[in-house]
Amino acid sequence: MAIDTALATLSDQLFGAAAASYTAALICAAVEFSSARTRKVQVNERELVAAGVLTVDGTSSGRPVIPTAQPIGHVAKAEKAPWGERFGRVATVVTVVGFLIHVGSIVARGMAAGRMPLGNMYEFTSLICATVVGAWLFIKLRQKSLPIGVFVLVPVIVLMFIAGAILHTEAAELQPALNSYWKWIHVSTVSLSSGILMFSGIASVLYIARNRYERKGSTGKVGGKLPELATLDRIAYRTAIFGFPVYTFAVITGALWAEVAWGRYWGWDPKEICAFVTWVLYAGYLHARATAGWRGSKAAWISVVGLISIIFNLFVLNMVIAGLHSYAGLN
């Protein structure tokens, strides 16, 4: 099938626009995060002043907390949202726009090549980045006061820069040996599950950072701006619960595809070994998280090692180490 160069060019342009949108959202998210600690203090002080515990200058009034009745017909004046919160809303809107543009880029790439856009590292990395952003937006919709978008967008932007500057290849047809229906099942599930598990790993990194600052009693710095430990732990655990079965299915379908393409289910190829190690790490994380003695930072560290394993599998094994999986458009 002939490659549609116009659609391929449009896909590249949309990819660049998505990266630019994520960068703009990152700036807004950084402003939101930098104001998070100040906003918490201001909200607490306003509540105490309204209750009569603090005076306007911040000193204690010594009076008991007695709710004050509002006059009949009184309508409280709506307070203007803090500037940090407004920047956070802008960051969310711009991220949604960037995500939609990003999805458009992936669809256009697939239409240009006449296949699913998962045939090389550029396409694979693009889908992983879109999955991470999609997972973040889903969590954000369920829990609006979660100013950690900066930590999600930074790795996404770095990965997209690497994809565009180093991994990019022109849209082309697949190698005949790889043109199997198992290809689409395996690569789509492994990319989606990897993106979700990477998001889980990011939440675990933030959990460790928050836990470290709490132990030192230094929550006024970065650690104090992060969500509570229970929130970060819940996000990391629930996303891992969702991503791990999909990753398991991806490993199984990869073995089935290998049997069709190479005549064996398992051959101890470097990428196969790393995929198995990643599977063991996340299985260990979920087991540790369900075990009382291994919850908290111990389990979070296992998740972080799993994140490192995914990144190693994604880049080092495709760009440095040669193997049967070195077909990703770089070699």
C-alpha angles and dihedrals in degrees: 000000000000117000116244100228093187092058091043090054091047090051091053091048092050090048090055091046091051091051090050091050092050090050092053090047089050091057091051091045090051090054090049092050094047090055096044096093094045091049092053092052093047093049092050092049093049090052092050093047091050090051092050096245095113130036121227092267091056099255123129116263094200091222123130118255107261118170111236118224117232119228116261110272092017113145116199113234111245111244119228112251114256114262092245092055091049091053088050091055090050089050091054094048093047090047090053090050091048091048092053090049089048092053088049089054092053093047092048091050091053092048091048093053095037092234142071108297096242103097101110144017094271093056093040093052092046092056092047091053091049090050092052091050092045091051090049093051090049091053090044092055091053095044112026099181096067110116098186098105090114090064091050097045098047096065090039092054092045091051092047091050090052090047094050099040103035112012100041116123131172118263108269143154122275127258109267093241090058097045097103133123087241086066093067094042095048101040096042093051095043092050094047094045092045091053092050093046090048088056089051089052092051090053089051091052089053090047091056091047092050092045092051094053092046091053090051092046089235103124093142091083129060093307092059092056093056123093120266119287092248091055094050092045091051093050093048093047099045095047090048090050089055097041100043098066090048090050090049090053089048092054091049093049089047089059091049091049091049090055090054095044102036105015097248136079097218131016106164092249110172092250092049091051092049091047089054092048090051090050091051092049095053092042086053091048094053091046091048092047089054092049116083095218094053103045124113122029095354092060091040091057090055089053091050091052087051089053090052090050092053092050091046090050092048100049115010096047092046099041105032113020118061120223145130089292093058091107095098096116096270101088 
